[in-house]
Amino acid sequence: MTDTSRKPILILGGTGKTGRRLAEQLTARNIPVRIGSRAGTPPFDWSDKKTWGAALDGVGAVYISYYPDIAVPGAAETVEALAKLAVERGIKRLVLLSGRGETEAQRAEEMVKVSGADWTILRCSWFSQNFSEGFLMESILEGEVTLPVGAVGEPFVDVDDIADVAEAVLTEPGHAGQLYELTGPRLLSFAQAVAEIGKATGRDIRYRRISHAQFTETVAAHNLPPEFAWLLNELFTEVLDGRNESLTDGVQRALGCRPKDFFAYATETAASGVWSN
């Protein structure tokens, strides 16, 4: 069977950090993809189950990246409903993007495991790209990152590695039933990560620890949607308590190579100019 005759792979969250990269990589290999987003054809909306059937129609596998985040309450039940519908439609191959140390994420993993699908789970640590494509980008540009996190180490993982693993598990045999816990190769505190970005950019970028109360006030001042405000508070006041302060070999197991180091990410991103102001 040729690449062009395969059923398309549905990439839910196909315009997000991991989904966009995965779509580009599969397309470059002439593997057909379908972008699962509200702007996709056909459109897909997590909050409107009436859109799911058309998006799933005729696809061979699904990459599940839940919006706004798999840590949000109710995510597990929604993922369960999606997985159930996919299996009913004859789609057996499901790959779930999950998060480390997050109660709702682990519940969603269990839902996919018992769905009857051939599943693979990518359980990820904090994305390095949150500093350049996420909510910390503005702070980096302003020259000061303020968070309620002390010396807790986080093994920041590069989104390019996640996309490479996703591509491998979706196109190669032998990954069904595997849980790959994906981390970078080093533990860094947020202060150390910011310092490495400062070094890579040649800019003075400071890190200042603030109280949880100050952080909550800062988040509220940005008038974010309630689910995003809840998510930021959950991640910074609950998950970053040291529970994820360990390295894993998931990237090595899936790809046979070491994960990208945070400073390599910082250097490449600095060279792109996105942190210049």
N, C-alpha and C positions, 0 to 999 in steps of 0.2 A: 504493500500500500504506500502510495506517495504521500508526502507531507500535505500537498494541496487537496488531497481527497479525504483527509481526516475530518472528523467532526470538530467543530470549533471548541475551544476552551473558553468557558465563560469566566471572566475575571471581575468578580465583585469588588468594588473599590478600584476600578481600573484606571481612575485618574489620580489616585493617591500615591503616597511615596513608594510603596512596594509594587502596587498594581501597575502603575505607569511603566516602571522599569521592566517588569515581567512581560507586559504587552509588547514593548519595543523589542525585547530579546526574542520572543516567540515569533513575532512578525518577521524579524530579520532571518529567521530560519524557515520562512514560508509555512509556518504552522498557523492556521486560521484562529483568530481570537474574536471574542465578542466582549465589548466593554460594558460591564454592568454598572451603570450610573443613571442618574435622572436625565442626563443629556444623551444617553446612549440610544442605539437603534437595535431593537426596541428599548424603550426606557425601563430602568429598574430602580425601584424605590423601596428601601427597607421598611419604610412606614406604611406602604401600600401593597398589601399582599396580592392585589388584583394585577399587579405588574409582573409578578414573579413567573407565571406560567409561560408567557411569551418569551421572556428572557432565557428560560431554561429549555425551550423547545429546540430539539435537534442538536444539543451540545453533548460532548462526550465526557467532559470533566468540568469541575467548578473549583475555582480558587476563591475562598471565602474570607474576605476582609470586612469586618463588620463596622458600620458607621453609626454613631460617631466614634465609638471605641468599645471593644469587647468587655471592658471593665464596667460598663454602665449597667445598672440594674435592669433586668428584663432581656438583656442581650442573649442569654443562654436559651430562653424559650423561643426567641425569634430565630436563632440559629437552628434550633431543633426543628422548627416548622419548615424552614428552608431545606434542611437536610432530608426530612421526611418526604417533602414534595419532589425533590430531586430523585430520590430512590424510587418513588412511585412512577416517575417519568422514565425510569430505566437508566438513570445516570448513576453509575456506581463509584466513580472516582472523585473524591472530595479531599481538598487540601485546606486546612484551617490555619489562618494566621492568629496566633494566640499570644498571651502576655504572661510573663513570669510573676508568680506571687500574687496573682489577682483572683479573688474568690470567684467572681462571675466568669472570668476567662476559663478557669478550670472546670466550672460547671458546663460551659459550652463545649469544652473538649469531650466531656463524658457523653453529652448529647450526640455528638458526631460519632463517637466510638460505637454507640449502640444503635445507630441509624440503619445498619445493614450495608453501609457503603464500604468500599475499600478506601480507608482513610489514612491520611498522614497529617500530623500536627507539627506546626512550626511555632514553638513557644519562645518568644523573643524577649531579650532585655531591652533597655532604653535605646532608641534609635540615635545614632550619632547625628543624623540629619535633622533632629529636632532643633539643633542650633542653627541650621541654615535653611530649612524648609518648613519649620514649625513655629510654635509660639515663642521660642527663645530668640528668634532671628532679630526681632525689634530691639531686644535688650543688648544683643551683641553689637548692633549698629550704633546704639546709644552709648556703648562703652561701659555699661554696668549691668550685671546680672544679679538680681536680688531674689533669693529663694529661701524657704524655711528648712534648709537641709545643711547639716554639718559635715562631718568627716566620713560619712557613710560611703563606701566604695561601690561603684556601679560599673559593670563590664559592658560599656556602651558597644552596641553592635552596629556595623555599617549596613545600611539598607541595600547597598549593592550585593553584599553577601547574602542577604535574605532573598533577594530576587534570583540570585544564582542558584540557591538551594531550591526555591520554588520551581524554577525552570527544570532542574534536574529531576525532582520528584514527580513532576507532571509529564515528563517525556521519556524517562528511563524506567525499566523494570526494577523491582526489588525494594521499593520504598513504602509499599502499602503496609499499614499496621505499625509504622515507625513514628515515634515522637522524637523530634530533633529539638533540643533546647539550644538556642542560638545566642551566643555571647561573643563579645570581642575577646582579645587575648590578654587584656590587662584590667585591673580594677583601678578606677579613678574616682575621686570625689568630684562633685560639681565644680568646686573651686579649682582643682587641678585641671579639669577639662577646659575651663574658661582660660586658665593660664596658658595651656597649650595652644588654644586658638589665638590668644594674644601674641604668643611667640611666632606662630605661623604667619600672622598678619603684620607683625611689626607694630602693632597698636597697643596702647595701654587700655586693656579691658579688665575691669575689676569685678570681683565677686564679693557680695555682701550678704551675710546670713541675716534673715529677718525672722521675726516671730510668726507663728502660725496665724495669730490674730491680724498682724500686719499684712500677711499674704492674702488672707481672706478679704481684707479691705481692698487690696490692690486688684484682686480678681473682680470684685463687685464693681469697682470703678470703671472697668472695661465694658460693662454691659453685655457680657457674653450670654449666649443662650443658656438656660438653666442646666442642661445636661453637661455642657462644657465646663461651666463653673463648678458643678459637682465633681466632675472628673478630675480637674486640676487639684481640687482640695483633697480628693481621695488619694491620688497618686503621691502627692507631696506630704500629706499628713499621716498616711497609713502605710502605703507600699514601700516607701523609702525609709524603712526602719531597720535595715540590715538583713532582711530575709533573703535578699538576692545577692548578697555579698560573696559570690563564688563564681568561678569560671567553669564552663562546660566545654565538651568536645563536639558539639552538634555540627558545627560547620565542617570540622575535620572528618567526621563520620559520613556526612552527606556528600562532600565534594572532594575529600582527599587532600585538602590544603588548609593552611592556617587562615584564620579570619584576619581581616584587615585591621591594622592597629589604628587607634584613635588619632595619633599624630599624622599618620599618612592621610587619613580623611581630612584633618585640619589643613594640612599643607596643600592638598589638591583643591579643596574648597576655597582656600585663600587665593590660590592662583587663578581661580575662575573670576574673581573680582566681586563676588556677591556680598562680601563683608566690607567692602570699601565704602567710605562715606565722605 
